[in-house]
Every structure is written in structure tokens, then in C-alpha cells.
């Protein structure tokens, strides 16, 4: 079983492990202040960061790129600094409102790539007309000063894809998983240095406020997907008076603990898999001839068989249940990708592992030459382990694995044993789990999809109810996140809010 599965499941636009937020993190500025570009007062020691002038250069089809500087440690602003990469598409009309900062999720997803390569997926024409669309790589991610754990792609291959000895959950297996994650963390600290202890979401939210100021906005306009909703909530709690218009699509519940979150997610993916199978029965190339229940049993048997006898791919890698699980969940994020699931199962049933690895590699950011274009795996683990972690109690993990298997018999076993991921991380955690109220913030729009497998709908309901000024927009449908890929009802609600500041009088139930 690959290591990343035992810690969490994630993708560039999806956080699948609940991270938490604490209230009252904000430290008021000192009395000795100076004005930032927006005219606000900031602590004198923060002035060099808040008053910096960005230099923009043309890049890729009308986009503009720049780099900002932030403190390595916001508690020691006079110490080392790091770089934050930015890209923007200037507003396409003269009716410009300001900047709209966009985060695709992860943690570890590149906002620069998201906007540069997929601006029309991230936002629609109405938003592009009214805002400079700004993507940023959070601290530790990709083009910003990155978390680095391996320099040889083969080492990351081994960490992600090698099959651990023994049966998942056995003493030998847990010992091997703990040893592997401990070694991984030590390499991360060796190659990343002090940054590894400062890639937490609180620090990223402080970066976000600095970016707001140097972009010239008095309040933050923000569109966050998946993990990006957690970053948005933390920002609103730290800086409620600086919240402008914040949209949280595919909301993460910051109060949900490890097991609660994993159990909810496991049931979400199980539900999405059943929805796929229900649809599959209506198409000619469906590899499942029986009922949904019978097909679910077949999939579980397939996963078990891959642990007992992995399939070899053309490049020599062996497909076990964990890599197969990764290949399965990638298309579950979007019903438009269900055709890939049909091809996946058909090929594996025929003894061919190549397409499964193609999907798993896409998930992990690995190209056809075996190189990793980004550091999403390293950043994902580094941020998650710094934000919060369990204690690795083996008896508790075994009890939780049994419960996950009962709640989600097919995919629950694949999402067990997450407690081996972070207990040996070489830097201490910085946050705990608690609800975020963001007292005194402006209105915040929370978008939830009823059958979202990655960030379950119940999380969106909880977040909207807990935020002092949260407003829920429900999309009744499948897939992870809803804005700009569901229907006009969702798009109109988001656009009306971001452009005009108007929240729905009630949930429009889209």
C-alpha cells in the first residue's frame, strides 16, 4: 500500500483530510506602524513586506507574472524570507472591481498553474471581466519557495508506489509504514530546512493578507476550492475586518477530527462509486454486467486480489490495491470522467496495469518520463502534518479501520491507517481542530454539492452554519466543487455575490 494513501487522499483541487482551525489567532499590530500601499496601518516590522511593489512581466498568452517576498516565520519578520509566485489575468473590461485571488486546493495545488493553464475553468467570463484573476502558489508549493524531500524521482516513485510488506494493519506493515514516513520526513527537513516548520495554513493566511495589500485592495476578494476553503476560513478568522467577498466551494469542516473526516469521505467516495456503477449499467462498454451491489463486491475482491498478486506494468512497477485505489478515485471527482473508470476496470480485469498507472500518475503529478512536474506530494504532506496530526495509536487505528470497513466496505479499507502518516514528522504541529466563526467578518458564500465525494455536503452545511455570516448555496448533483461546472443557478449566485456583493436571501437549492 502506498504511503500517501495511509496518510490521506488528495488531489490538486481536493482536500480529503479534514484540517482544523482555531479561533483568535490574530495578533494585533504594534503601536509603531506605517502605511501600506492601501493606506492601512501595519506593524513597523511588517512594513517592508506590506509596502513592497510588485514587478509584473508578461508570461503565457496575456498573463502577467510576479514574485512577492514574505517572512519565513511571521513571528520573526526580521529573519529569513521566502518567495511567493503570482500570476494574474488583468480584468477584461474597464469595470474593474479589484483582484480576485484563487486557490485550487490540495493542499499543494498550484494556483499559478491553475490560473495560467485553466483560467476559464477557475472562473467564468463575468468574473474575468470584473476582476484581475490572481493565482498564487502558497508557501511551500511549486514555484514559491518549495518543500523539497527528494531530488531523484525514483525515490518518490518508491515512496508512492512500492508495496509495503505484510498485510495492511499487521504489526510488520505498520512498522514498515512508520519507518518509511519517518525517513520521508527526515529527508524533507534535510532538504527544506526551517521552511518545513512554517508551511502551516495560518502562515499561508498571513501571506494572503499581505498579497491583498500589495495588490492594492483594502479587503480580500477570494475564491477557494476544497482545501482553499480552509485557507479562506482561517483568513476570515484572522482578519475579519479585511474580508471582502469570499467564496468557499467544496467546504472543509475545520472542526472535524481525523477519523470523523475520513469516515465521512469514505462514505462519500463509496456513494460516488455506486453512482458510477448505476450509470455504467446504461452504457454498452460497462465492464460490470451485474447489479450495483454485485459490482461493488467485485471491486472489493479485485482490490484484495491486487494485494495478494500485484499486476506488473510495462515499466516494471507493480499495481497493488493502493495504486489502484488512487486510479479509481481520480475519475470519481467528476462525472464527466466516468468513461475513464470504465476503461480502467476493463483494462485491469484483462490483466493490464498500464492505464491504472496512467491515472495514478496523473493524480500524483508524474509525467510519462517518470518526472514530477510539481512538488504537490511533498507540499501536501508537509502542510497536513504541520496543521494537525494524530498520535499513531495502533489499537485506535485498528478499531477505526474496522469501523471504516463497516461504513464503506469497498473503499473504507483503502482509507484506513492514516495514523501512520504524521506522528513521526520532524517538526511540531501548529494548529488544533476547532470550529471557525470568523466573528465580525463580511458575508461569506459557502457552496456545497450533495454528492461530493471529497468534501462531503455535510461539511458545507456545518461551515455555513458555524460562520457568523455564512450563506449556503446547494448544488444537487455529483462531483467535487460546483462553481463554473454545474449549472447556471450556482454560477449566477456566485457571480452576483462576487460582482455585486449580494448574497441569496435563502439557499437557492440549485
Order of alpha helices (4+ residues) and beta strands (2+ residues): alpha-beta-beta-beta-beta-alpha-beta-beta-beta-beta-alpha-alpha-beta-alpha-alpha-alpha-beta-alpha-beta-alpha-alpha-beta-beta-alpha-alpha-alpha-alpha-alpha-beta-alpha-beta-alpha
